[in-house]
Amino acid sequence: MFRVTIRGAFEGLDEDDRAALRTSIGSFQVAFTEAGTFTCDRSLSAFTFRCQVPAGPDDGEAEATERAVRALAAHGYPHRVLRVGVTDMRDIKIRRKGKRR
């Protein structure tokens, strides 16, 4: 599993896009989902898009980035990607609290 964070800027939003984004600003959740979630400022200039991408055994950051960019494009808002961050959750080690002897 990959978690991909895309920071970007909206470009050329029409009034319908702006209205849809404004009505949903309060309902945006900061979560990693396969469809992706937005957070953005009130001016609708900048956004952060979080997406969770399933990982195949040979998948790397390039494949995860490609799938996340496709998920972002599926939302249909014109945008420009500024920065992409990818975390491979397979590399995350969870340290469990246990009794020390």
C-alpha positions in Angstrom: 0.0 0.0 0.0 1.2 3.5 -0.9 0.0 6.8 0.5 0.5 9.6 -2.0 0.2 13.3 -1.2 -0.2 15.7 -4.1 0.1 19.4 -3.5 -1.2 21.5 -6.4 -2.9 24.6 -7.6 -6.3 24.8 -9.3 -6.2 26.4 -12.7 -9.1 27.8 -14.7 -12.0 26.7 -12.5 -15.3 27.6 -13.9 -18.1 28.9 -11.7 -19.7 25.4 -11.3 -16.4 23.9 -10.2 -15.9 26.8 -7.7 -19.4 26.4 -6.3 -19.0 22.6 -5.9 -15.7 23.0 -4.1 -17.0 25.8 -1.9 -20.0 23.8 -0.7 -17.8 20.8 0.1 -14.9 22.6 1.8 -16.5 22.0 5.2 -17.1 18.4 4.5 -13.5 17.6 3.3 -11.9 14.9 5.4 -8.2 14.6 5.9 -7.9 10.9 5.0 -6.1 8.6 2.6 -8.7 6.9 0.4 -8.5 5.1 -2.9 -10.7 7.7 -4.5 -8.6 10.4 -2.9 -9.6 13.4 -0.7 -9.1 17.1 -1.1 -8.3 19.8 1.3 -8.0 23.3 0.0 -7.9 27.0 1.1 -11.0 29.2 0.8 -9.6 31.1 -2.2 -9.6 27.7 -4.1 -6.1 28.4 -5.3 -4.1 25.6 -3.6 -5.0 22.1 -2.6 -3.7 18.9 -1.1 -4.9 15.6 -2.5 -4.4 12.4 -0.4 -4.7 9.1 -2.1 -4.1 5.5 -1.0 -2.9 3.2 -3.7 -2.7 -0.6 -3.6 0.8 -1.9 -4.1 1.6 -4.9 -6.3 4.8 -6.9 -5.4 6.9 -5.1 -8.0 5.3 -1.6 -7.8 7.4 1.4 -6.8 6.9 5.1 -6.3 6.5 5.8 -10.1 3.5 3.4 -10.4 1.9 4.8 -7.2 2.4 8.4 -8.4 0.9 7.5 -11.8 -2.2 5.9 -10.2 -2.7 8.8 -7.7 -2.4 11.4 -10.5 -5.1 9.4 -12.4 -7.3 9.5 -9.3 -6.8 13.2 -9.0 -7.7 13.7 -12.7 -10.9 11.6 -12.2 -12.3 14.4 -10.0 -12.3 16.6 -13.1 -10.9 19.9 -11.6 -8.4 21.6 -13.8 -5.1 21.7 -11.9 -1.3 21.9 -11.9 0.7 19.5 -9.8 3.4 21.3 -7.7 4.8 18.5 -5.5 4.2 14.8 -4.9 5.2 12.8 -1.8 5.0 9.0 -1.7 5.2 6.7 1.3 5.5 3.0 0.9 3.5 1.6 3.8 5.3 -1.8 3.3 8.4 -0.1 4.7 6.8 1.3 7.9 7.7 -0.6 11.0 5.3 -0.5 13.9 6.9 -0.7 17.3 4.5 -2.2 19.8 4.7 -1.3 23.4 5.5 -4.4 25.4 6.8 -5.4 28.8 10.5 -4.9 29.2 12.4 -7.4 31.2 
